[in-house]
Amino acid sequence: MTPRRHALALAAALLLGTGGILAVILLAACSGAATTTLCGSQTLSVSGGAYTIMNNEWGSSAPECIATDGDADFTVANSSISKATNGGPGGYPFIYKGCHWGACTSNSGFPIQVSDIRVGTVTTSWSTTQPGGSNIYNVAYDIWFNQTPTTSGQPKGGELMIWLNHSGPLRPAGVQVASNVSIGGHSYHVWLRQWRWNTISYTMTTGTTSVSHLDLQPLVADAVSRGYIQNSWYLIGVEAGFELWHGGTGLATNSFSVNVAGGS
């Protein structure tokens, strides 16, 4: 689980060589012939505005950037992030549909009140590439709930994470409250962290690189039944990406989609 993901883009300075030559890395999107590179916390609207990609390096100043061709996909082009695993990650490059701290994609179908989420209301597919080696990261959905339909800042409801997989010695924040729970055809361990908002993490007991037509209703219903999410709250956005503790170059979202019944 990571703290607030709405960092302003800043310029970072890197000292190179023994002569102390100063090279300024501007954290801005720079476009090539076929791809756009995003560094720092830069964002790009893709797929005609249906999705937004955000690099979101919020917990590190090491060089780290992602690249996208303008569709619902991106690759971690380079990452020198190196953080201790007993703390938060250096960043969370991700793609989303809905709203992220007041920045919303077009015609998303969100917000949806939790009490209105039925089977098939919100489904998602996600295909990834996951390098191994010494890289330390997770592959996780970050799904946000707010107590009101909109917010321009930190959602004041719950955060539901779905870990598809991880590399390295990682576990979700908080305490494990259930194990080997069958939900919607998948098996999960369930974790809870309670602080300014509830973070409920569902980690797949068998890691995977992709999911197809994953229905969020059973997971949301499980969180409601445990008292971690309220029926009066609103689902405002679905994010998917990689929390990076060490390295991560080569991680990729090959394709991503969120389908909302009655939405675009």
Helices and strands as residue ranges (DSSP letters): E 12-16, E 21-25, E 30-31, E 36-39, E 43-46, G 47-49, E 51-54, E 64-68, E 74-79, E 94-100, E 103-104, E 112-113, G 114-116, E 122-129, E 136-146, E 158-167, E 175-183, E 186-194, E 198-204, E 210-215, H 217-225, E 234-246, E 252-260
